[in-house]
Amino acid sequence: MKEMKLQKFLQDCGLASRRDIRQWIHEGKFKVNQRTVTDPNFPVRIDRDQIHFRKKLLKLRLQNKSYFILNKPVGIVSTLDDPQGRPTITAFISRIKERVYPVGRLDYFSDGLMLLTNDGDLANFIISARNQVPKTYLLKIKGELSLTTQKKLEKGVFLEGERLNPFAIEPVKLTSSGNSWLKVTITEGKKHILRKAFKYSGHPVEKLRRIAIGNINLKKLPLGEWRELKDYEIAAFKKKYNFPE
């Protein structure tokens, strides 16, 4: 009789995102065999236990793990729904049959690579800062970045009371108007970290595009389009970043 932790089981069945499931569990919205459960690690017997959500009996089955990337346009919220009624990525992934969820966020004014999956373990691994999975961006900033400022950012600056992990910065080109394109790699996912850091350094970000998560690259995927990742791409990612199987 197979047992799984409640949160993981619900994630692997594609019920909702990790964030939502965890919040609902803490709020006591699930019952296992008529017992209210608030511990995400509560063990459930997946072939026997009855799980209710808001008094409704759930019919759950484990999904095959699926992985997709999407090239998100500017002006789209990187979630599946938005309380403010703004357009979300849902409209772009309606043809994906599996229930998949975004790994992390990409802000409304940014475009580029989003990873979508129903593999909660891999999603958690990528999001966790301790695993140091790099995320790479192309930035257009105001003005020309001096070598002194570049070195400060590459060393790790203090921002809002805490030290940021070092950035890896590669100048790409100057525009005719004197602004700069940079390739920047970071290993943490604090909200608006790049926009805040470059604004603090005197170079506000004018455009921001994520082009890679680890060794998973956007390449030439058209804006607004998605594709399913190949098995070898996921295997290579797991091997490179020591994902625990």
C-alpha positions in Angstrom: 0.0 0.0 0.0 1.7 3.2 -1.2 1.9 6.2 1.1 2.7 9.7 0.1 2.8 13.1 1.9 -0.5 14.9 1.4 1.0 18.0 -0.3 3.1 16.0 -2.7 0.2 13.7 -3.6 -2.0 16.6 -4.4 0.7 18.2 -6.5 1.5 15.1 -8.4 -2.2 14.7 -9.2 -2.2 18.2 -10.7 -4.8 19.6 -8.3 -3.2 23.1 -8.1 0.1 24.9 -7.7 2.4 24.1 -4.7 1.8 27.5 -3.3 -2.0 27.2 -3.4 -2.0 23.6 -2.1 0.2 24.4 0.9 -1.9 27.5 1.8 -5.2 25.4 1.6 -3.7 22.7 3.8 -2.6 25.2 6.4 -6.1 26.8 6.3 -7.7 23.4 7.1 -9.6 23.0 3.8 -8.7 19.3 3.3 -10.1 16.3 5.2 -8.5 12.9 5.0 -11.1 10.2 6.0 -13.2 13.0 7.5 -10.3 14.3 9.6 -9.2 17.9 9.0 -5.5 18.0 8.2 -3.3 21.0 8.4 0.1 19.3 8.1 1.4 19.2 4.5 3.5 16.1 5.4 0.5 14.1 6.7 0.8 10.6 5.2 -2.0 9.4 2.9 -2.6 5.9 1.5 -3.2 6.8 -2.1 -5.2 3.8 -3.0 -7.5 3.8 0.0 -7.8 7.1 1.8 -10.7 9.5 0.9 -9.7 13.2 0.6 -12.3 16.0 0.7 -11.6 19.6 -0.3 -14.2 22.1 1.0 -16.6 19.2 1.7 -16.2 17.8 -1.9 -14.8 14.3 -2.3 -11.8 14.5 -4.7 -11.3 11.9 -7.5 -7.5 12.0 -7.8 -5.0 10.1 -9.9 -1.3 10.6 -10.3 -0.3 12.3 -13.5 2.7 11.5 -15.7 5.3 14.2 -15.2 5.3 16.8 -18.0 7.6 19.8 -18.7 7.1 22.7 -21.0 8.6 26.1 -21.7 6.7 29.2 -22.7 8.0 32.5 -24.2 5.9 34.9 -22.2 5.1 38.3 -23.7 5.2 41.6 -21.9 1.8 42.6 -20.4 0.9 39.1 -19.3 0.7 37.9 -15.7 2.8 34.8 -15.1 0.1 33.0 -13.1 -3.0 30.9 -14.2 -5.4 33.5 -12.8 -5.3 37.1 -11.7 -7.6 38.8 -9.1 -7.2 42.1 -11.0 -8.5 40.5 -14.2 -5.3 41.1 -16.2 -4.5 38.6 -19.0 -2.6 35.6 -17.8 -0.5 32.8 -19.3 -3.6 30.5 -19.3 -4.6 31.9 -22.7 -1.3 30.7 -24.2 -1.3 27.2 -22.8 -4.9 26.1 -23.3 -3.8 23.4 -25.8 -1.6 21.7 -23.1 -3.6 18.7 -22.0 -1.9 18.2 -18.7 -2.5 20.5 -15.7 0.8 22.3 -15.3 1.9 25.2 -13.2 4.5 27.9 -13.6 7.8 27.5 -11.7 8.4 30.9 -10.1 7.3 34.2 -11.6 8.2 36.6 -14.4 6.9 40.1 -13.8 4.2 41.8 -15.9 6.6 44.1 -17.7 9.1 41.3 -18.6 9.1 38.7 -21.3 10.9 35.4 -21.9 11.3 31.9 -20.6 8.8 30.4 -18.2 9.0 26.7 -17.1 5.7 24.9 -16.6 5.4 21.5 -15.0 3.3 19.2 -12.8 6.6 17.9 -11.2 6.4 19.5 -7.8 9.8 18.1 -6.6 11.6 19.7 -9.6 9.7 23.0 -9.2 10.7 23.2 -5.5 14.3 22.4 -6.4 14.5 25.2 -8.9 12.8 27.8 -6.7 14.9 27.1 -3.6 17.8 29.5 -3.4 20.0 27.0 -1.7 20.3 24.9 -4.8 21.9 27.8 -6.8 20.1 27.1 -10.0 21.1 30.0 -12.3 18.6 32.1 -14.1 19.9 34.2 -17.1 18.5 37.4 -18.4 19.0 40.0 -21.2 18.6 43.5 -19.8 18.5 46.9 -21.4 19.5 49.5 -18.9 19.6 53.2 -18.9 23.1 54.5 -19.6 26.4 52.7 -19.7 27.4 50.5 -16.8 30.8 51.5 -15.5 33.4 48.8 -14.7 33.3 49.9 -11.0 29.5 49.4 -10.7 29.7 46.1 -12.6 32.3 44.8 -10.1 30.2 45.9 -7.1 27.2 44.0 -8.5 29.4 41.0 -9.3 30.7 41.1 -5.7 27.2 41.3 -4.1 25.6 44.5 -3.0 23.4 45.3 0.0 19.8 46.0 -1.0 16.9 46.6 1.4 18.9 45.4 4.4 20.3 42.2 3.0 23.2 41.2 0.8 22.4 39.9 -2.7 24.2 36.9 -4.1 26.8 38.0 -6.7 25.6 38.7 -10.2 27.4 37.4 -13.3 27.4 40.3 -15.8 28.4 40.2 -19.5 28.1 43.4 -21.5 26.5 42.7 -24.8 26.3 46.1 -26.7 25.7 49.8 -26.4 22.7 51.3 -28.2 22.9 54.4 -30.4 21.2 56.4 -27.6 23.9 55.4 -25.1 22.0 52.7 -23.2 23.3 49.2 -22.6 22.3 45.6 -23.2 23.7 43.2 -20.6 23.5 39.4 -20.1 23.0 38.9 -16.3 22.9 35.6 -14.4 21.6 35.3 -10.9 21.1 32.4 -8.4 18.2 33.8 -6.3 14.7 34.7 -7.0 13.8 37.7 -4.8 11.0 39.8 -6.2 12.1 42.3 -8.8 15.7 41.7 -7.7 17.2 42.9 -11.0 15.1 45.9 -11.5 15.7 47.0 -7.9 19.5 46.4 -8.0 20.1 48.3 -11.3 17.8 51.1 -10.3 19.8 51.4 -7.0 23.0 51.5 -9.0 21.7 54.4 -11.1 20.8 52.4 -14.2 17.0 51.6 -14.3 16.0 48.6 -16.4 14.1 49.5 -19.6 13.7 45.9 -20.9 14.1 42.5 -19.2 13.9 39.1 -20.9 14.7 35.8 -19.2 16.5 33.5 -21.6 17.5 30.5 -19.5 16.9 28.6 -16.4 20.0 26.5 -15.7 20.8 24.8 -19.0 17.2 25.1 -20.3 17.3 27.8 -22.9 14.7 29.9 -24.7 16.6 29.8 -28.0 14.4 30.8 -30.9 11.0 29.9 -29.4 8.6 32.5 -30.8 7.0 35.0 -28.4 3.7 33.6 -27.0 4.5 30.0 -28.1 5.4 27.0 -26.0 7.0 23.6 -26.5 7.4 20.4 -24.5 10.9 19.7 -23.2 12.5 16.4 -24.4 13.4 13.7 -21.9 17.1 14.2 -22.6 16.8 17.9 -21.7 15.3 17.2 -18.3 17.8 14.4 -17.7 20.7 16.8 -18.6 19.3 19.4 -16.3 18.9 17.0 -13.3 22.5 15.7 -13.9 24.1 19.1 -14.2 22.5 20.5 -11.0 22.6 17.4 -8.9 18.8 16.9 -8.6 18.2 14.2 -6.0 16.3 11.4 -7.6 
